[in-house]
């Protein structure tokens, strides 16, 4: 199988949005199709209790990484999030 890289933007929701807007190299990579942005269709509700998420469907970084790895490794849990 071809190795894959997972780029994770970490920070508050506002900081993560700023990173995506303020890194022209990343924007060019996404726009040029070299990097694919994804979002989960049904990640469920966050179990993260230290901070409140801005919306009910939002996940913490670590939860998002766990879902991404399950998806990339083709586990049943990852398949459910497609």
Secondary structure in CASP SS format (residue, H / E / C, confidence):
PFRMAT SS
TARGET T0000
AUTHOR 0000-0000-0000
METHOD secondary structure of the structure
MODEL  1
X C 1.00
X C 1.00
X C 1.00
X C 1.00
X C 1.00
X C 1.00
X C 1.00
X C 1.00
X C 1.00
X C 1.00
X C 1.00
X C 1.00
X H 1.00
X H 1.00
X H 1.00
X H 1.00
X H 1.00
X H 1.00
X H 1.00
X H 1.00
X H 1.00
X H 1.00
X C 1.00
X H 1.00
X H 1.00
X H 1.00
X H 1.00
X H 1.00
X H 1.00
X H 1.00
X H 1.00
X C 1.00
X C 1.00
X C 1.00
X C 1.00
X C 1.00
X C 1.00
X C 1.00
X C 1.00
X C 1.00
X C 1.00
X C 1.00
X C 1.00
X C 1.00
X C 1.00
X C 1.00
X C 1.00
X C 1.00
X C 1.00
X C 1.00
X C 1.00
X C 1.00
X C 1.00
X C 1.00
X C 1.00
X C 1.00
X C 1.00
X C 1.00
X C 1.00
X C 1.00
X H 1.00
X H 1.00
X H 1.00
X H 1.00
X H 1.00
X H 1.00
X H 1.00
X H 1.00
X H 1.00
X H 1.00
X H 1.00
X H 1.00
X C 1.00
X C 1.00
X C 1.00
X H 1.00
X H 1.00
X H 1.00
X H 1.00
X H 1.00
X C 1.00
X C 1.00
END
